[in-house]
């Protein structure tokens, strides 16, 4: 491998809209989805504007997604229903479909069916990977298309707003170097979430780097309008964090250890200890629950005291309860040797 990007590089890159490389056989896209409806049509159109080869992998859709993808003229892979559906399994199947063509691309853009690539992204990202051979993955700014629809969409949009430059992990919308992807065995197909972050752990352990560029990557349509959707998404996060700890929680990585520790402290240990103390010692111990509003105030002030900071603080604190539910669910399933079940929020 060649020398890595300079540490003071800010991740910015000149957009390469419609670059020849992006339209070559050296680049392909793997699009995954399940009952995405009209969002899938938009995702296909946006991908085909920038890359010649697109493979769509469907996970048991019943809304006509497969027929729509075939009508759009792209290759389609339908996952067998005999095994649990996961995003990781779908992405691996898409990469395998590209291998079977006999023209395996140098770079693969993974994209979800609820996302649309932004114009020029693939040109920018592919040029960056070509000129920085130690970088395995390039990602960019992912934005919610409709952040004003609900507080849950706004939370997602702010979640995507992360620092530019070398990073430890990224989401599933990424441009990945095929050789690095194959070298670590691709995604862990058994994981129901956070398979992207777990892939990054193995890539970094193998000496590769992950970078976020100062470039618009894609629109994302979470379509979260209900509290129950947000709860399921947070529960899934807790489940995947517990699984990540089981896989890579030991030093030096300590993957997701702090996340699980915080969730269990606020979502289980504090309320349980308060309840026990109030029952067996004194009702005055219920005052310990004031730690929750105090935490919200602390997080709000540390975030600048704005309305956005307050929203983040409230849901960050409240989110420890569904996260704990997911953690407990993972532990129980592991003890009972039960297979993981996908947790969908929409």
C-alpha positions as CSV (number, residue, x, y, z in Angstrom):
1,X,0.0,0.0,0.0
2,X,1.1,3.5,-0.7
3,X,1.4,6.4,1.7
4,X,-1.9,7.4,3.5
5,X,-3.5,10.8,3.1
6,X,-1.9,13.6,5.1
7,X,-3.4,14.0,8.6
8,X,-4.2,17.6,7.9
9,X,-6.2,16.8,4.8
10,X,-9.8,18.0,5.4
11,X,-11.5,15.4,3.3
12,X,-12.7,17.9,0.6
13,X,-12.6,16.9,-3.0
14,X,-13.6,18.4,-6.3
15,X,-16.9,17.0,-7.6
16,X,-16.4,14.8,-10.6
17,X,-19.9,14.8,-12.1
18,X,-20.2,12.2,-14.8
19,X,-16.5,11.3,-14.8
20,X,-15.4,8.6,-17.3
21,X,-14.1,6.4,-14.4
22,X,-17.5,6.4,-12.7
23,X,-19.1,5.2,-16.0
24,X,-16.5,2.5,-16.5
25,X,-16.5,-1.2,-15.7
26,X,-14.2,-0.4,-12.7
27,X,-17.2,0.8,-10.7
28,X,-20.6,-0.7,-9.9
29,X,-23.4,-0.2,-7.5
30,X,-25.2,-2.7,-5.2
31,X,-28.6,-1.5,-4.3
32,X,-30.6,-3.3,-1.6
33,X,-34.2,-3.0,-0.5
34,X,-37.4,-4.5,0.9
35,X,-40.7,-2.9,0.1
36,X,-39.3,0.5,-0.6
37,X,-42.0,1.4,-3.1
38,X,-41.5,4.7,-5.1
39,X,-38.3,5.3,-3.1
40,X,-36.7,2.4,-4.9
41,X,-37.5,3.8,-8.3
42,X,-35.8,7.1,-7.4
43,X,-32.8,5.2,-5.9
44,X,-32.4,3.2,-9.2
45,X,-32.6,6.3,-11.3
46,X,-30.1,8.2,-9.2
47,X,-27.6,5.3,-9.3
48,X,-27.9,4.8,-13.1
49,X,-27.2,8.5,-13.7
50,X,-23.6,7.9,-12.4
51,X,-22.7,4.2,-13.0
52,X,-23.3,1.7,-15.7
53,X,-23.8,-1.5,-13.6
54,X,-26.4,-1.6,-10.9
55,X,-27.4,-4.8,-9.1
56,X,-30.6,-4.8,-7.0
57,X,-30.9,-7.3,-4.2
58,X,-34.4,-7.8,-2.9
59,X,-35.2,-9.2,0.6
60,X,-38.6,-10.6,0.2
61,X,-40.5,-7.6,-1.0
62,X,-44.3,-7.9,-1.6
63,X,-44.9,-4.5,-3.2
64,X,-43.7,-5.1,-6.7
65,X,-40.1,-4.0,-6.1
66,X,-38.6,-6.9,-8.1
67,X,-40.7,-6.2,-11.1
68,X,-40.0,-2.5,-10.9
69,X,-36.3,-3.1,-10.8
70,X,-36.4,-5.5,-13.7
71,X,-38.5,-3.0,-15.7
72,X,-35.7,-0.4,-15.0
73,X,-33.3,-2.7,-16.8
74,X,-31.0,-3.6,-14.0
75,X,-29.8,-7.0,-12.7
76,X,-31.9,-8.4,-9.9
77,X,-31.1,-10.9,-7.1
78,X,-33.9,-12.3,-5.0
79,X,-32.7,-13.7,-1.6
80,X,-34.0,-17.1,-0.7
81,X,-36.5,-17.0,2.2
82,X,-35.0,-20.0,4.0
83,X,-32.5,-17.8,5.8
84,X,-33.1,-14.6,7.8
85,X,-33.0,-11.4,5.8
86,X,-30.3,-8.9,6.8
87,X,-28.8,-5.9,5.0
88,X,-25.3,-7.5,5.3
89,X,-26.5,-10.7,3.6
90,X,-28.1,-8.6,0.8
91,X,-25.0,-6.6,0.2
92,X,-22.8,-9.7,0.1
93,X,-25.2,-11.3,-2.4
94,X,-24.9,-8.2,-4.6
95,X,-21.1,-8.3,-4.5
96,X,-21.2,-12.0,-5.4
97,X,-23.5,-11.2,-8.3
98,X,-20.9,-8.8,-9.6
99,X,-18.2,-11.4,-9.3
100,X,-20.2,-13.9,-11.3
101,X,-20.3,-11.5,-14.3
102,X,-16.6,-12.1,-14.8
103,X,-16.0,-8.3,-14.7
104,X,-15.5,-7.6,-11.0
105,X,-15.3,-3.8,-10.3
106,X,-12.4,-2.1,-8.5
107,X,-14.9,-0.2,-6.4
108,X,-18.4,-1.0,-5.2
109,X,-21.0,1.6,-4.2
110,X,-23.4,0.2,-1.6
111,X,-26.7,2.0,-1.5
112,X,-30.0,1.3,0.3
113,X,-33.4,1.5,-1.4
114,X,-34.5,4.5,0.7
115,X,-31.5,6.6,-0.5
116,X,-30.6,8.5,-3.7
117,X,-27.0,9.2,-4.7
118,X,-26.2,12.9,-5.1
119,X,-24.9,14.1,-8.5
120,X,-21.2,13.8,-8.8
121,X,-20.7,11.7,-5.7
122,X,-19.3,8.6,-7.4
123,X,-16.9,10.6,-9.5
124,X,-15.6,12.4,-6.4
125,X,-15.3,9.3,-4.2
126,X,-13.8,7.0,-6.9
127,X,-11.1,9.6,-7.7
128,X,-10.3,9.9,-4.0
129,X,-9.9,6.1,-3.6
130,X,-7.8,5.9,-6.8
131,X,-5.4,8.5,-5.4
132,X,-5.3,7.2,-1.8
133,X,-4.6,3.5,-2.0
134,X,-4.6,2.9,1.8
135,X,-8.2,4.0,2.0
136,X,-10.7,1.1,1.9
137,X,-13.9,3.1,2.2
138,X,-15.0,6.6,1.3
139,X,-18.3,8.1,2.5
140,X,-19.8,11.6,2.4
141,X,-22.6,13.7,3.8
142,X,-25.9,11.8,4.1
143,X,-28.9,14.0,4.5
144,X,-32.5,13.4,5.3
145,X,-34.7,14.4,2.4
146,X,-37.6,15.5,4.6
147,X,-36.2,16.6,8.0
148,X,-39.2,18.9,8.6
149,X,-41.7,16.1,8.5
150,X,-41.0,14.9,12.0
151,X,-38.7,15.2,15.0
152,X,-37.5,11.7,14.3
153,X,-36.4,12.6,10.7
154,X,-34.6,15.7,12.2
155,X,-32.7,13.5,14.6
156,X,-31.6,11.3,11.8
157,X,-30.3,14.2,9.8
158,X,-28.3,15.4,12.7
159,X,-27.0,11.9,13.3
160,X,-25.5,11.8,9.8
161,X,-23.7,15.1,10.4
162,X,-20.3,13.8,11.5
163,X,-16.7,15.1,11.2
164,X,-14.8,15.1,7.9
165,X,-11.5,13.2,7.5
166,X,-10.3,9.8,8.8
167,X,-13.0,8.1,10.8
168,X,-13.4,4.8,12.8
169,X,-16.6,3.6,11.2
170,X,-19.4,4.6,8.8
171,X,-22.9,3.7,7.7
172,X,-23.9,1.3,5.0
173,X,-24.0,3.9,2.2
174,X,-20.3,3.8,1.1
175,X,-17.9,3.4,-1.7
176,X,-15.6,0.5,-0.9
177,X,-12.5,-0.9,-2.5
178,X,-13.3,-4.4,-3.7
179,X,-9.9,-5.8,-2.8
180,X,-10.1,-4.6,0.8
181,X,-13.7,-5.8,1.0
182,X,-12.9,-9.3,-0.2
183,X,-9.7,-9.4,1.9
184,X,-11.7,-9.3,5.2
185,X,-14.5,-11.5,4.0
186,X,-17.2,-8.9,3.3
187,X,-20.0,-8.1,5.7
188,X,-21.0,-10.4,8.5
189,X,-24.2,-11.7,7.1
190,X,-25.6,-12.8,10.5
191,X,-25.7,-9.3,11.9
192,X,-29.1,-7.6,11.8
193,X,-27.6,-4.1,12.1
194,X,-24.2,-2.2,12.5
195,X,-22.7,-4.7,10.0
196,X,-21.2,-1.6,8.3
197,X,-19.4,-0.5,11.5
198,X,-18.3,-4.1,12.2
199,X,-16.8,-4.2,8.7
200,X,-14.8,-1.1,9.4
201,X,-13.4,-2.7,12.6
202,X,-12.0,-5.6,10.6
203,X,-10.7,-3.3,7.8
204,X,-8.8,-1.0,10.3
205,X,-7.4,-4.1,12.0
206,X,-6.1,-5.2,8.6
207,X,-4.3,-1.8,8.1
208,X,-6.9,0.0,6.0
209,X,-8.3,3.5,6.5
210,X,-11.9,4.8,6.4
211,X,-12.5,8.4,5.3
212,X,-15.4,10.8,5.2
213,X,-15.2,13.3,2.4
214,X,-16.4,16.9,2.4
215,X,-18.9,16.0,-0.4
216,X,-22.7,15.4,-0.6
217,X,-23.2,11.6,-0.9
218,X,-26.9,10.8,-0.8
219,X,-30.4,11.7,0.3
220,X,-32.0,9.4,2.8
221,X,-35.7,9.0,3.4
222,X,-36.2,7.6,6.9
223,X,-40.0,8.2,6.7
224,X,-40.2,8.1,10.5
225,X,-43.3,9.8,11.8
226,X,-44.2,7.8,14.8
227,X,-42.7,7.3,18.2
228,X,-42.9,3.5,17.8
229,X,-40.7,3.6,14.7
230,X,-38.1,5.6,16.6
231,X,-38.3,3.1,19.5
232,X,-37.7,0.1,17.2
233,X,-34.8,1.8,15.5
234,X,-33.2,2.5,18.9
235,X,-33.9,-1.0,20.1
236,X,-32.2,-2.4,17.0
237,X,-29.2,-0.1,17.8
238,X,-29.0,-1.6,21.3
239,X,-29.2,-5.1,19.9
240,X,-26.4,-4.5,17.4
241,X,-24.2,-2.8,19.9
242,X,-24.4,-5.8,22.3
243,X,-23.5,-8.1,19.4
244,X,-20.6,-5.8,18.5
245,X,-19.3,-6.0,22.1
246,X,-19.5,-9.8,21.9
247,X,-17.5,-9.8,18.7
248,X,-14.9,-7.0,19.2
249,X,-15.4,-5.7,22.8
250,X,-12.0,-6.6,24.0
251,X,-9.0,-4.2,24.0
252,X,-7.6,-2.5,22.0
253,X,-10.8,-2.1,20.0
254,X,-13.4,-2.0,22.8
255,X,-16.0,-1.8,20.1
256,X,-19.3,-0.4,21.4
257,X,-18.4,-1.2,25.0
258,X,-19.0,2.4,26.2
259,X,-22.3,2.5,24.3
260,X,-23.6,-0.6,26.0
261,X,-22.3,0.5,29.4
262,X,-24.2,3.9,29.1
263,X,-27.4,2.2,28.0
264,X,-27.4,-0.3,30.8
265,X,-26.6,2.3,33.4
266,X,-29.4,4.7,32.4
267,X,-31.9,2.1,31.0
268,X,-31.6,-0.6,33.6
269,X,-29.3,-0.2,36.6
270,X,-30.4,3.3,37.8
271,X,-34.2,2.6,37.6
272,X,-33.8,-0.8,39.1
273,X,-31.6,0.4,42.0
274,X,-34.0,3.3,42.6
275,X,-37.1,1.0,42.7
276,X,-35.4,-1.5,45.0
277,X,-34.2,1.2,47.4
278,X,-37.6,2.9,47.4
279,X,-39.4,-0.4,48.3
280,X,-37.0,-1.7,50.9
281,X,-35.5,1.5,52.3
282,X,-37.4,4.7,51.8
283,X,-39.6,6.3,49.2
284,X,-37.2,9.2,49.3
285,X,-34.9,7.2,47.1
286,X,-37.2,8.0,44.2
287,X,-35.5,11.3,44.1
288,X,-32.7,9.5,42.3
289,X,-34.9,9.6,39.2
290,X,-34.2,13.4,39.0
291,X,-30.9,12.3,37.5
292,X,-32.8,12.0,34.2
293,X,-34.0,15.6,33.9
294,X,-30.6,16.7,35.2
295,X,-28.9,14.7,32.4
296,X,-31.2,16.3,29.8
297,X,-30.3,19.7,31.1
298,X,-26.6,18.9,31.1
299,X,-26.6,17.6,27.6
300,X,-28.7,20.5,26.4
301,X,-26.3,23.1,27.8
302,X,-23.2,21.2,26.5
303,X,-24.9,21.3,23.1
304,X,-25.3,25.1,23.2
305,X,-28.7,25.3,24.7
306,X,-30.6,25.5,21.4
307,X,-33.9,23.8,20.5
308,X,-31.9,21.2,18.5
309,X,-29.7,20.6,21.5
310,X,-32.8,20.0,23.7
311,X,-34.3,17.6,21.2
312,X,-31.0,15.7,21.0
313,X,-30.7,15.6,24.8
314,X,-34.3,14.3,25.4
315,X,-34.1,11.5,22.9
316,X,-30.5,10.6,23.7
317,X,-31.5,10.1,27.3
318,X,-34.8,8.4,26.5
319,X,-33.2,6.2,24.0
320,X,-31.3,4.3,26.7
321,X,-34.5,2.4,27.4
322,X,-35.1,0.9,23.9
323,X,-31.4,0.4,23.6
324,X,-31.4,-1.6,26.8
325,X,-34.3,-3.6,25.5
326,X,-32.3,-4.5,22.5
327,X,-29.3,-5.4,24.6
328,X,-31.3,-7.7,26.8
329,X,-33.0,-9.3,23.7
330,X,-29.5,-10.1,22.3
331,X,-28.3,-11.7,25.5
332,X,-31.5,-13.8,25.8
333,X,-31.3,-14.9,22.2
334,X,-27.7,-15.9,22.6
335,X,-28.3,-17.8,25.8
336,X,-31.2,-19.7,24.1
337,X,-29.2,-20.2,20.9
338,X,-31.9,-18.6,18.9
339,X,-31.2,-17.0,15.5
340,X,-31.4,-13.2,15.2
341,X,-34.5,-11.7,13.7
342,X,-34.4,-8.5,11.7
343,X,-35.9,-5.4,13.5
344,X,-37.6,-3.1,11.0
345,X,-38.7,0.3,11.9
346,X,-40.8,1.1,8.8
